């Protein structure tokens, strides 16, 4: 007999990105990636311990680990950042000093390429060119 349970979780509010230098990271996410800074968060009377950026689908929260007592460790699995035009986005990021870690990957349904932020956190630009549900061709 199947039972139905209501989902307790119904979305993702933000993704945390650990940083060691909030100012340098803010500059990268704002100036190199072109993301909009929406706010800083801090305890009254203290320096900011975090900053939030809004790429459009989920908030990216930069967290200064030392200021909140968390041991820093960069993320190893990339956060995929959606772009509408893969080649134009890649060229723009290269002009802004982003160094890509690999060649473009074409999965048969999407293009992606990885890079890192100033603290070594793994990121990638990603563009799906085939409709949802399309199967990739043999690689």
BATI-168279 format. One record per residue: chain; x, y, z of N, C-alpha, C in turn. Coordinates in nm, 4 decimals. Example, Ala and Ser with C-alpha at 12.3 -4.5 7.8 and 13.67 -1.06 7.14 Angstrom:
<recs>
tiro->A; npx->1.3190; npy->-0.5690; npz->0.7800; capx->1.2300; capy->-0.4500; capz->0.7800; cpx->1.3200; cpy->-0.3300; cpz->0.7800;
tiro->A; npx->1.2850; npy->-0.2250; npz->0.7080; capx->1.3670; capy->-0.1060; capz->0.7140; cpx->1.2900; cpy->0.0030; cpz->0.7870;
</recs>
This chain:
<recs>
tiro->A; npx->0.0831; npy->-0.1168; npz->0.0000; capx->0.0000; capy->0.0000; capz->0.0000; cpx->0.0885; cpy->0.1245; cpz->0.0000;
tiro->A; npx->0.0710; npy->0.2085; npz->-0.0971; capx->0.1501; capy->0.3310; capz->-0.1078; cpx->0.0922; cpy->0.4378; cpz->-0.0166;
tiro->A; npx->0.1804; npy->0.5080; npz->0.0465; capx->0.1354; capy->0.6184; capz->0.1309; cpx->0.1839; cpy->0.7490; cpz->0.0728;
tiro->A; npx->0.1103; npy->0.8523; npz->0.0966; capx->0.1461; capy->0.9848; capz->0.0468; cpx->0.1930; cpy->1.0703; cpz->0.1632;
tiro->A; npx->0.3069; npy->1.1337; npz->0.1445; capx->0.3552; capy->1.2258; capz->0.2462; cpx->0.3800; cpy->1.3609; cpz->0.1816;
tiro->A; npx->0.3445; npy->1.4635; npz->0.2520; capx->0.3691; capy->1.5984; capz->0.2023; cpx->0.5173; cpy->1.6294; cpz->0.2149;
tiro->A; npx->0.5708; npy->1.6959; npz->0.1148; capx->0.7117; capy->1.7334; capz->0.1175; cpx->0.7345; cpy->1.8408; cpz->0.2224;
tiro->A; npx->0.8368; npy->1.8206; npz->0.3026; capx->0.8751; capy->1.9201; capz->0.4014; cpx->0.9553; cpy->2.0317; cpz->0.3352;
tiro->A; npx->1.0380; npy->1.9954; npz->0.2378; capx->1.1232; capy->2.0909; capz->0.1666; cpx->1.0583; cpy->2.1217; cpz->0.0328;
tiro->A; npx->1.0469; npy->2.2502; npz->-0.0008; capx->0.9826; capy->2.2839; capz->-0.1279; cpx->1.0617; cpy->2.3839; cpz->-0.2112;
tiro->A; npx->1.1914; npy->2.3955; npz->-0.1848; capx->1.2735; capy->2.4837; capz->-0.2666; cpx->1.4123; cpy->2.5010; cpz->-0.2077;
tiro->A; npx->1.4947; npy->2.5758; npz->-0.2792; capx->1.6294; capy->2.6114; capz->-0.2321; cpx->1.6334; cpy->2.7628; cpz->-0.2224;
tiro->A; npx->1.6639; npy->2.8146; npz->-0.1033; capx->1.6681; capy->2.9592; capz->-0.0841; cpx->1.8028; cpy->3.0197; cpz->-0.1221;
tiro->A; npx->1.9134; npy->2.9502; npz->-0.0861; capx->2.0443; capy->2.9995; capz->-0.1238; cpx->2.1444; cpy->2.8854; cpz->-0.1235;
tiro->A; npx->2.2553; npy->2.9074; npz->-0.1940; capx->2.3681; capy->2.8155; capz->-0.1961; cpx->2.4841; cpy->2.8887; cpz->-0.1314;
tiro->A; npx->2.5460; npy->2.8263; npz->-0.0312; capx->2.6578; capy->2.8881; capz->0.0403; cpx->2.7890; cpy->2.8643; cpz->-0.0337;
tiro->A; npx->2.8693; npy->2.9700; npz->-0.0435; capx->3.0013; capy->2.9612; capz->-0.1051; cpx->3.1021; cpy->3.0116; cpz->-0.0019;
tiro->A; npx->3.1893; npy->2.9231; npz->0.0475; capx->3.2857; capy->2.9642; capz->0.1498; cpx->3.3958; cpy->3.0517; cpz->0.0906;
tiro->A; npx->3.4314; npy->3.1586; npz->0.1644; capx->3.5379; capy->3.2478; capz->0.1183; cpx->3.6301; cpy->3.2840; cpz->0.2340;
tiro->A; npx->3.7514; npy->3.3283; npz->0.1991; capx->3.8471; capy->3.3734; capz->0.2996; cpx->3.8645; cpy->3.5246; cpz->0.2964;
tiro->A; npx->3.8335; npy->3.5876; npz->0.1839; capx->3.8472; capy->3.7324; capz->0.1676; cpx->3.7195; cpy->3.7822; cpz->0.1017;
tiro->A; npx->3.6261; npy->3.8277; npz->0.1843; capx->3.4944; capy->3.8675; capz->0.1348; cpx->3.5034; cpy->3.9780; cpz->0.0299;
tiro->A; npx->3.5895; npy->4.0752; npz->0.0516; capx->3.6016; capy->4.1871; capz->-0.0423; cpx->3.6500; cpy->4.1400; cpz->-0.1801;
tiro->A; npx->3.7527; npy->4.0554; npz->-0.1826; capx->3.8045; capy->4.0036; capz->-0.3103; cpx->3.6995; cpy->3.9170; cpz->-0.3800;
tiro->A; npx->3.6293; npy->3.8369; npz->-0.3025; capx->3.5257; capy->3.7509; capz->-0.3609; cpx->3.4101; cpy->3.8334; cpz->-0.4160;
tiro->A; npx->3.3696; npy->3.9353; npz->-0.3413; capx->3.2635; capy->4.0244; capz->-0.3904; cpx->3.3025; cpy->4.0851; cpz->-0.5239;
tiro->A; npx->3.4256; npy->4.1312; npz->-0.5335; capx->3.4742; capy->4.1911; capz->-0.6575; cpx->3.4650; cpy->4.0919; cpz->-0.7726;
tiro->A; npx->3.5060; npy->3.9678; npz->-0.7493; capx->3.5012; capy->3.8657; capz->-0.8541; cpx->3.3576; cpy->3.8391; cpz->-0.8991;
tiro->A; npx->3.2688; npy->3.8145; npz->-0.8050; capx->3.1305; capy->3.7808; capz->-0.8403; cpx->3.0578; cpy->3.8997; cpz->-0.9035;
tiro->A; npx->3.0909; npy->4.0203; npz->-0.8607; capx->3.0287; capy->4.1399; capz->-0.9160; cpx->3.0929; cpy->4.1796; cpz->-1.0495;
tiro->A; npx->3.2262; npy->4.1941; npz->-1.0502; capx->3.2933; capy->4.2520; capz->-1.1666; cpx->3.3262; cpy->4.1499; cpz->-1.2749;
tiro->A; npx->3.3746; npy->4.0331; npz->-1.2375; capx->3.4089; capy->3.9320; capz->-1.3385; cpx->3.2849; cpy->3.8591; cpz->-1.3886;
tiro->A; npx->3.1986; npy->3.8167; npz->-1.2944; capx->3.0806; capy->3.7410; capz->-1.3359; cpx->2.9621; cpy->3.8294; cpz->-1.3708;
tiro->A; npx->2.9646; npy->3.9546; npz->-1.3255; capx->2.8568; capy->4.0469; capz->-1.3600; cpx->2.7296; cpy->4.0246; cpz->-1.2807;
tiro->A; npx->2.7398; npy->3.9645; npz->-1.1619; capx->2.6214; capy->3.9388; capz->-1.0811; cpx->2.5866; cpy->4.0596; cpz->-0.9949;
tiro->A; npx->2.4581; npy->4.0686; npz->-0.9602; capx->2.4082; capy->4.1801; capz->-0.8795; cpx->2.4196; cpy->4.1477; cpz->-0.7310;
tiro->A; npx->2.4911; npy->4.2329; npz->-0.6586; capx->2.5005; capy->4.2219; capz->-0.5129; cpx->2.3695; cpy->4.2707; cpz->-0.4549;
tiro->A; npx->2.3024; npy->4.1857; npz->-0.3772; capx->2.1737; capy->4.2262; capz->-0.3213; cpx->2.1846; cpy->4.2743; cpz->-0.1780;
tiro->A; npx->2.2779; npy->4.2169; npz->-0.0995; capx->2.2923; capy->4.2662; capz->0.0374; cpx->2.4139; cpy->4.2056; cpz->0.1053;
tiro->A; npx->2.4538; npy->4.2725; npz->0.2126; capx->2.5539; capy->4.2211; capz->0.3063; cpx->2.4793; cpy->4.1798; cpz->0.4316;
tiro->A; npx->2.5353; npy->4.0873; npz->0.5065; capx->2.4780; capy->4.0575; capz->0.6377; cpx->2.5880; cpy->4.0525; cpz->0.7400;
tiro->A; npx->2.5512; npy->4.1038; npz->0.8578; capx->2.6492; capy->4.1197; capz->0.9637; cpx->2.5791; cpy->4.1365; cpz->1.0977;
tiro->A; npx->2.6559; npy->4.1147; npz->1.2016; capx->2.6075; capy->4.1416; capz->1.3371; cpx->2.6229; cpy->4.2911; cpz->1.3619;
tiro->A; npx->2.5364; npy->4.3500; npz->1.4423; capx->2.5482; capy->4.4938; capz->1.4703; cpx->2.6877; cpy->4.5306; cpz->1.5206;
tiro->A; npx->2.7447; npy->4.6347; npz->1.4608; capx->2.8745; capy->4.6847; capz->1.5023; cpx->2.9939; cpy->4.6064; cpz->1.4509;
tiro->A; npx->2.9720; npy->4.5035; npz->1.3701; capx->3.0820; capy->4.4224; capz->1.3174; cpx->3.0904; cpy->4.4356; cpz->1.1655;
tiro->A; npx->3.2040; npy->4.3916; npz->1.1091; capx->3.2204; capy->4.3892; capz->0.9638; cpx->3.1280; cpy->4.2840; cpz->0.9037;
tiro->A; npx->3.0988; npy->4.3007; npz->0.7765; capx->3.0135; capy->4.2036; capz->0.7073; cpx->3.0770; cpy->4.0648; cpz->0.7122;
tiro->A; npx->2.9944; npy->3.9650; npz->0.7332; capx->3.0412; capy->3.8264; capz->0.7334; cpx->2.9880; cpy->3.7495; cpz->0.6124;
tiro->A; npx->2.9049; npy->3.8165; npz->0.5340; capx->2.8513; capy->3.7512; capz->0.4162; cpx->2.7970; cpy->3.8517; cpz->0.3174;
tiro->A; npx->2.7823; npy->3.8077; npz->0.1950; capx->2.7261; capy->3.8902; capz->0.0885; cpx->2.6436; cpy->3.7998; cpz->-0.0023;
tiro->A; npx->2.5339; npy->3.8525; npz->-0.0521; capx->2.4452; capy->3.7735; capz->-0.1378; cpx->2.4378; cpy->3.8324; cpz->-0.2773;
tiro->A; npx->2.4407; npy->3.7424; npz->-0.3748; capx->2.4295; capy->3.7789; capz->-0.5158; cpx->2.3087; cpy->3.7081; cpz->-0.5751;
tiro->A; npx->2.2457; npy->3.7740; npz->-0.6716; capx->2.1224; capy->3.7233; capz->-0.7296; cpx->2.1382; cpy->3.6965; cpz->-0.8798;
tiro->A; npx->2.1755; npy->3.5740; npz->-0.9172; capx->2.1877; capy->3.5441; capz->-1.0593; cpx->2.0535; cpy->3.5202; cpz->-1.1279;
tiro->A; npx->1.9454; npy->3.5111; npz->-1.0522; capx->1.8144; capy->3.4987; capz->-1.1149; cpx->1.7324; cpy->3.3786; cpz->-1.0706;
tiro->A; npx->1.7950; npy->3.2706; npz->-1.0267; capx->1.7180; capy->3.1523; capz->-0.9898; cpx->1.7372; cpy->3.1101; cpz->-0.8451;
tiro->A; npx->1.8538; npy->3.1342; npz->-0.7895; capx->1.8817; capy->3.1031; capz->-0.6499; cpx->1.9910; cpy->3.1990; cpz->-0.6020;
tiro->A; npx->1.9825; npy->3.2408; npz->-0.4787; capx->2.0812; capy->3.3326; capz->-0.4232; cpx->2.2135; cpy->3.2608; cpz->-0.3997;
tiro->A; npx->2.3238; npy->3.3257; npz->-0.4360; capx->2.4570; capy->3.2765; capz->-0.4028; cpx->2.5041; cpy->3.3559; cpz->-0.2821;
tiro->A; npx->2.5278; npy->3.2870; npz->-0.1706; capx->2.5666; capy->3.3527; capz->-0.0458; cpx->2.7137; cpy->3.3277; cpz->-0.0184;
tiro->A; npx->2.7954; npy->3.4336; npz->-0.0315; capx->2.9363; capy->3.4249; capz->0.0034; cpx->2.9462; cpy->3.4345; cpz->0.1547;
tiro->A; npx->3.0154; npy->3.3402; npz->0.2157; capx->3.0259; capy->3.3366; capz->0.3615; cpx->3.1724; cpy->3.3410; cpz->0.4012;
tiro->A; npx->3.2101; npy->3.4447; npz->0.4762; capx->3.3460; capy->3.4570; capz->0.5283; cpx->3.3576; cpy->3.3603; cpz->0.6455;
tiro->A; npx->3.4139; npy->3.2449; npz->0.6187; capx->3.4164; capy->3.1347; capz->0.7161; cpx->3.4775; cpy->3.1742; cpz->0.8498;
tiro->A; npx->3.5891; npy->3.2449; npz->0.8481; capx->3.6570; capy->3.2807; capz->0.9724; cpx->3.5686; cpy->3.3662; cpz->1.0625;
tiro->A; npx->3.4857; npy->3.4505; npz->1.0032; capx->3.4019; capy->3.5411; capz->1.0830; cpx->3.2848; cpy->3.4705; cpz->1.1502;
tiro->A; npx->3.2551; npy->3.3483; npz->1.1061; capx->3.1464; capy->3.2759; capz->1.1733; cpx->3.1947; cpy->3.1438; cpz->1.2338;
tiro->A; npx->3.3260; npy->3.1267; npz->1.2394; capx->3.3820; capy->3.0120; capz->1.3095; cpx->3.3734; cpy->2.8789; cpz->1.2370;
tiro->A; npx->3.3756; npy->2.8835; npz->1.1048; capx->3.3743; capy->2.7614; capz->1.0242; cpx->3.5100; cpy->2.7470; cpz->0.9572;
tiro->A; npx->3.5659; npy->2.6277; npz->0.9610; capx->3.6918; capy->2.6032; capz->0.8915; cpx->3.6692; cpy->2.6154; cpz->0.7415;
tiro->A; npx->3.7557; npy->2.6914; npz->0.6747; capx->3.7419; capy->2.7108; capz->0.5297; cpx->3.7783; cpy->2.5845; cpz->0.4543;
tiro->A; npx->3.6956; npy->2.5512; npz->0.3582; capx->3.7245; capy->2.4454; capz->0.2622; cpx->3.6495; cpy->2.4811; cpz->0.1346;
tiro->A; npx->3.7224; npy->2.4948; npz->0.0250; capx->3.6575; capy->2.5332; capz->-0.1007; cpx->3.5694; cpy->2.4198; cpz->-0.1520;
tiro->A; npx->3.4707; npy->2.4566; npz->-0.2309; capx->3.3831; capy->2.3572; capz->-0.2927; cpx->3.4564; cpy->2.2929; cpz->-0.4101;
tiro->A; npx->3.4417; npy->2.1644; npz->-0.4263; capx->3.5120; capy->2.0905; capz->-0.5311; cpx->3.4231; cpy->2.0570; cpz->-0.6500;
tiro->A; npx->3.2941; npy->2.0488; npz->-0.6279; capx->3.1995; capy->2.0161; capz->-0.7346; cpx->3.1393; cpy->2.1477; cpz->-0.7832;
tiro->A; npx->3.1448; npy->2.1744; npz->-0.9143; capx->3.1055; capy->2.3067; capz->-0.9627; cpx->2.9574; cpy->2.3400; cpz->-0.9440;
tiro->A; npx->2.9343; npy->2.4666; npz->-0.9162; capx->2.7997; capy->2.5225; capz->-0.9225; cpx->2.7822; cpy->2.5648; cpz->-1.0677;
tiro->A; npx->2.6777; npy->2.5158; npz->-1.1333; capx->2.6541; capy->2.5464; capz->-1.2741; cpx->2.5750; cpy->2.6762; cpz->-1.2866;
tiro->A; npx->2.6377; npy->2.7764; npz->-1.3468; capx->2.5761; capy->2.9066; capz->-1.3667; cpx->2.5206; cpy->2.9135; cpz->-1.5091;
tiro->A; npx->2.3910; npy->2.9317; npz->-1.5211; capx->2.3246; capy->2.9336; capz->-1.6515; cpx->2.3636; cpy->3.0570; cpz->-1.7320;
tiro->A; npx->2.3910; npy->3.0360; npz->-1.8598; capx->2.4119; capy->3.1457; capz->-1.9543; cpx->2.3248; cpy->3.1212; cpz->-2.0769;
tiro->A; npx->2.2764; npy->3.2285; npz->-2.1387; capx->2.1931; capy->3.2145; capz->-2.2587; cpx->2.2761; cpy->3.1875; cpz->-2.3831;
tiro->A; npx->2.3934; npy->3.2506; npz->-2.3927; capx->2.4810; capy->3.2351; capz->-2.5089; cpx->2.6174; cpy->3.1899; cpz->-2.4578;
tiro->A; npx->2.6462; npy->3.0623; npz->-2.4724; capx->2.7667; capy->3.0035; capz->-2.4159; cpx->2.8932; cpy->3.0714; cpz->-2.4672;
tiro->A; npx->2.9077; npy->3.0822; npz->-2.5989; capx->3.0307; capy->3.1377; capz->-2.6564; cpx->3.0516; cpy->3.2838; cpz->-2.6174;
tiro->A; npx->2.9445; npy->3.3627; npz->-2.6169; capx->2.9564; capy->3.5042; capz->-2.5782; cpx->2.9928; cpy->3.5162; cpz->-2.4300;
tiro->A; npx->2.9304; npy->3.4345; npz->-2.3458; capx->2.9603; capy->3.4395; capz->-2.2022; cpx->3.1048; cpy->3.3999; cpz->-2.1769;
tiro->A; npx->3.1513; npy->3.2964; npz->-2.2451; capx->3.2899; capy->3.2528; capz->-2.2276; cpx->3.3862; cpy->3.3642; cpz->-2.2676;
tiro->A; npx->3.3607; npy->3.4267; npz->-2.3806; capx->3.4484; capy->3.5345; capz->-2.4282; cpx->3.4484; cpy->3.6524; cpz->-2.3303;
tiro->A; npx->3.3317; npy->3.6898; npz->-2.2806; capx->3.3222; capy->3.8003; capz->-2.1841; cpx->3.3991; cpy->3.7685; cpz->-2.0577;
tiro->A; npx->3.3823; npy->3.6476; npz->-2.0047; capx->3.4526; capy->3.6099; capz->-1.8821; cpx->3.6036; cpy->3.6065; cpz->-1.9037;
tiro->A; npx->3.6480; npy->3.5578; npz->-2.0187; capx->3.7914; capy->3.5578; capz->-2.0476; cpx->3.8450; cpy->3.7004; cpz->-2.0533;
tiro->A; npx->3.7680; npy->3.7925; npz->-2.1136; capx->3.8089; capy->3.9339; capz->-2.1190; cpx->3.8206; cpy->3.9934; cpz->-1.9788;
tiro->A; npx->3.7402; npy->3.9427; npz->-1.8861; capx->3.7400; capy->3.9924; capz->-1.7480; cpx->3.8403; cpy->3.9183; cpz->-1.6590;
tiro->A; npx->3.9218; npy->3.8312; npz->-1.7194; capx->4.0292; capy->3.7658; capz->-1.6465; cpx->3.9991; cpy->3.6279; cpz->-1.5900;
tiro->A; npx->3.8829; npy->3.5720; npz->-1.6200; capx->3.8503; capy->3.4372; capz->-1.5723; cpx->3.9330; cpy->3.3361; cpz->-1.6512;
tiro->A; npx->3.9978; npy->3.2453; npz->-1.5787; capx->4.0781; capy->3.1405; capz->-1.6416; cpx->4.0026; cpy->3.0087; cpz->-1.6338;
tiro->A; npx->3.9721; npy->2.9515; npz->-1.7483; capx->3.8984; capy->2.8256; capz->-1.7520; cpx->3.9931; cpy->2.7090; cpz->-1.7282;
tiro->A; npx->3.9426; npy->2.6050; npz->-1.6628; capx->4.0223; capy->2.4917; capz->-1.6186; cpx->4.0266; cpy->2.3774; cpz->-1.7190;
tiro->A; npx->3.9450; npy->2.3859; npz->-1.8237; capx->3.9358; capy->2.2765; capz->-1.9190; cpx->3.8875; cpy->2.3320; cpz->-2.0520;
tiro->A; npx->3.8744; npy->2.2440; npz->-2.1457; capx->3.8104; capy->2.2796; capz->-2.2715; cpx->3.6596; cpy->2.2685; cpz->-2.2523;
tiro->A; npx->3.5847; npy->2.3230; npz->-2.3456; capx->3.4393; capy->2.3140; capz->-2.3417; cpx->3.3975; cpy->2.1670; cpz->-2.3449;
tiro->A; npx->3.2998; npy->2.1329; npz->-2.2642; capx->3.2399; capy->1.9992; capz->-2.2659; cpx->3.1046; cpy->2.0117; cpz->-2.3342;
tiro->A; npx->3.0831; npy->1.9307; npz->-2.4382; capx->2.9540; capy->1.9242; capz->-2.5063; cpx->2.8956; cpy->1.7871; cpz->-2.4770;
tiro->A; npx->2.7915; npy->1.7808; npz->-2.3959; capx->2.7337; capy->1.6536; capz->-2.3520; cpx->2.6360; cpy->1.5945; cpz->-2.4517;
tiro->A; npx->2.6047; npy->1.6673; npz->-2.5560; capx->2.5017; capy->1.6240; capz->-2.6495; cpx->2.3700; cpy->1.6956; cpz->-2.6251;
tiro->A; npx->2.3563; npy->1.7589; npz->-2.5085; capx->2.2384; capy->1.8393; capz->-2.4779; cpx->2.2749; cpy->1.9762; cpz->-2.4207;
tiro->A; npx->2.4011; npy->1.9896; npz->-2.3773; capx->2.4425; capy->2.1170; capz->-2.3181; cpx->2.5927; cpy->2.1372; cpz->-2.3341;
tiro->A; npx->2.6339; npy->2.2639; npz->-2.3197; capx->2.7749; capy->2.3011; capz->-2.3179; cpx->2.8087; cpy->2.3520; cpz->-2.1791;
tiro->A; npx->2.9312; npy->2.3219; npz->-2.1334; capx->2.9761; capy->2.3693; capz->-2.0028; cpx->3.1274; cpy->2.3784; cpz->-2.0016;
tiro->A; npx->3.1777; npy->2.4632; npz->-1.9122; capx->3.3215; capy->2.4754; capz->-1.8931; cpx->3.3466; cpy->2.5255; cpz->-1.7506;
tiro->A; npx->3.4468; npy->2.4676; npz->-1.6855; capx->3.4726; capy->2.4942; capz->-1.5437; cpx->3.5789; cpy->2.6009; cpz->-1.5232;
tiro->A; npx->3.5657; npy->2.6693; npz->-1.4086; capx->3.6646; capy->2.7672; capz->-1.3628; cpx->3.6538; cpy->2.7766; cpz->-1.2113;
tiro->A; npx->3.7389; npy->2.8567; npz->-1.1503; capx->3.7377; capy->2.8712; capz->-1.0040; cpx->3.7335; cpy->3.0185; cpz->-0.9650;
tiro->A; npx->3.6755; npy->3.0442; npz->-0.8488; capx->3.6752; capy->3.1805; capz->-0.7957; cpx->3.8068; cpy->3.2055; cpz->-0.7224;
tiro->A; npx->3.8288; npy->3.3237; npz->-0.6656; capx->3.9572; capy->3.3524; capz->-0.6000; cpx->3.9939; cpy->3.2580; cpz->-0.4849;
tiro->A; npx->3.8960; npy->3.1945; npz->-0.4212; capx->3.9231; capy->3.1004; capz->-0.3127; cpx->3.9273; cpy->2.9552; cpz->-0.3596;
tiro->A; npx->3.9214; npy->2.9335; npz->-0.4908; capx->3.9299; capy->2.7977; capz->-0.5434; cpx->3.7983; cpy->2.7233; cpz->-0.5493;
tiro->A; npx->3.6863; npy->2.7922; npz->-0.5249; capx->3.5559; capy->2.7271; capz->-0.5350; cpx->3.5249; cpy->2.6959; cpz->-0.6806;
tiro->A; npx->3.4776; npy->2.5744; npz->-0.7054; capx->3.4493; capy->2.5287; capz->-0.8408; cpx->3.3178; cpy->2.5877; cpz->-0.8924;
tiro->A; npx->3.3255; npy->2.6468; npz->-1.0103; capx->3.2095; capy->2.7034; capz->-1.0788; cpx->3.2155; cpy->2.6596; cpz->-1.2243;
tiro->A; npx->3.1058; npy->2.6743; npz->-1.2953; capx->3.1063; capy->2.6518; capz->-1.4400; cpx->2.9980; cpy->2.7369; cpz->-1.5025;
tiro->A; npx->3.0186; npy->2.7708; npz->-1.6296; capx->2.9072; capy->2.8265; capz->-1.7059; cpx->2.8450; cpy->2.7095; cpz->-1.7796;
tiro->A; npx->2.7135; npy->2.7174; npz->-1.7962; capx->2.6370; capy->2.6045; capz->-1.8506; cpx->2.5248; cpy->2.6577; cpz->-1.9392;
tiro->A; npx->2.5078; npy->2.5934; npz->-2.0545; capx->2.3972; capy->2.6279; capz->-2.1433; cpx->2.3377; cpy->2.5012; cpz->-2.2024;
tiro->A; npx->2.2102; npy->2.4773; npz->-2.1732; capx->2.1380; capy->2.3645; capz->-2.2332; cpx->2.0835; cpy->2.4103; cpz->-2.3679;
tiro->A; npx->2.1235; npy->2.3411; npz->-2.4743; capx->2.0755; capy->2.3780; capz->-2.6072; cpx->1.9706; cpy->2.2828; cpz->-2.6602;
tiro->A; npx->1.9529; npy->2.1670; npz->-2.5977; capx->1.8499; capy->2.0718; capz->-2.6386; cpx->1.7325; cpy->2.0828; cpz->-2.5409;
tiro->A; npx->1.6129; npy->2.0497; npz->-2.5862; capx->1.4988; capy->2.0594; capz->-2.4959; cpx->1.5091; cpy->1.9610; cpz->-2.3780;
tiro->A; npx->1.4454; npy->1.9967; npz->-2.2662; capx->1.4415; capy->1.9075; capz->-2.1495; cpx->1.3937; cpy->1.7704; cpz->-2.1949;
tiro->A; npx->1.4555; npy->1.6669; npz->-2.1425; capx->1.4166; capy->1.5298; capz->-2.1744; cpx->1.4871; cpy->1.4733; cpz->-2.2968;
tiro->A; npx->1.5580; npy->1.5578; npz->-2.3719; capx->1.6301; capy->1.5088; capz->-2.4889; cpx->1.7437; cpy->1.4182; cpz->-2.4424;
tiro->A; npx->1.7683; npy->1.3138; npz->-2.5166; capx->1.8777; capy->1.2226; capz->-2.4825; cpx->2.0039; cpy->1.2645; cpz->-2.5566;
tiro->A; npx->2.1165; npy->1.2606; npz->-2.4862; capx->2.2426; capy->1.2955; capz->-2.5540; cpx->2.2804; cpy->1.1877; cpz->-2.6544;
tiro->A; npx->2.3456; npy->1.2303; npz->-2.7603; capx->2.3991; capy->1.1331; capz->-2.8562; cpx->2.5192; cpy->1.0638; cpz->-2.7928;
tiro->A; npx->2.5591; npy->0.9525; npz->-2.8496; capx->2.6745; capy->0.8805; capz->-2.7973; cpx->2.7983; cpy->0.9691; cpz->-2.8026;
tiro->A; npx->2.8751; npy->0.9680; npz->-2.6975; capx->2.9961; capy->1.0505; capz->-2.6921; cpx->3.1132; cpy->0.9719; cpz->-2.7438;
</recs>
